[in-house]
Amino acid sequence: SRLAKDMEKYLLDLAPPDERSSAETSKQNIRYFHNDIDQRPDSDEEAQRCRENGWDIDDPKRLQAWRDQEPINAHSHLLAMLLGSSESVPVVDGKMTIGQWQSVLLVDLDGPRERTVGVQFNGYC
C-alpha cells in the first residue's frame, strides 16, 4: 500500500541499515553504536559485571570479539523503539472498531523472514 511504502521510505531515511546489513537499502560508512559497546567496559565496576556475566574481557582478542557482536541490524532496533511493539484495538460485536481509513500494520524492520505474531484479547464475554 502507499502508506506502507511512505513509512518504509521515512524510516529508512531516518535510520538506514549500515554496510554490514544484508538489506538492499544498506549504505556504506553508516554505523550505529547505540550501545557504545566499542568503548566498553568503561569502568572497573562495569568490567567486574562483564566478568560476572562470563565475558572474557581480559584477553584483548576475546574483548574485541565481544565488541564485534554489535548487531548488524542496529537500525532495526532503533526504528522499533520509535514504532513501539504493541497496539490496542477495541472490538465490538466481534469486529474491530477502527476508522474507514485505518488499518493494523505489521512492520518488519529486519526481514523478510518468518515471524510469529501474538494476539491477546481482554474483556468481557
Stockholm file with secondary structure:
# STOCKHOLM 1.0

chainA/1-125         SRLAKDMEKYLLDLAPPDERSSAETSKQNIRYFHNDIDQRPDSDEEAQRCRENGWDIDDPKRLQAWRDQEPINAHSHLLAMLLGSSESVPVVDGKMTIGQWQSVLLVDLDGPRERTVGVQFNGYC
#=GR chainA/1-125 SS CHHHHHHHHHHHHHSCCCTTSCSTTCCTTCCCCTTCGGGCCCSHHHHHHHHHTTCCCSSHHHHHHHHTTCCTTHHHHHHHHHHCSCCCCCEETTEECCCTTCCCCCCCSSCSSCCCCCCCCCSCC
#=GC SS_cons         CHHHHHHHHHHHHHSCCCTTSCSTTCCTTCCCCTTCGGGCCCSHHHHHHHHHTTCCCSSHHHHHHHHTTCCTTHHHHHHHHHHCSCCCCCEETTEECCCTTCCCCCCCSSCSSCCCCCCCCCSCC
//
